[in-house]
Amino acid sequence: MTKPLMKYVPQKYYSSIRDFYKDSEGYWLCLKADGDYIFENYFSEHTIHENTINEVMTAFRKSIVRKCRR
């Protein structure tokens, strides 16, 4: 996980993220299936892939449904 990229993610979501990195194809945000938050329509680990950091964060924010009850 790239620490400079994590500064874009609110800390309360850290436990729900498996990896966040950038490569030649864009930005990749890998979500955990067993994190503290429920993501819309994601029932297993899921990856958000976009070309820009703003697009990744927009997709991430739209996917958050609620916090898990534990």
Secondary structure, 3 states (H helix, E strand, C coil): CCHHHHCCCCHHHHHHEEEEEEECCEEEEEECCCCCEEECCCCCCEEEEECCHHHHHHHHHHHEEEECCC
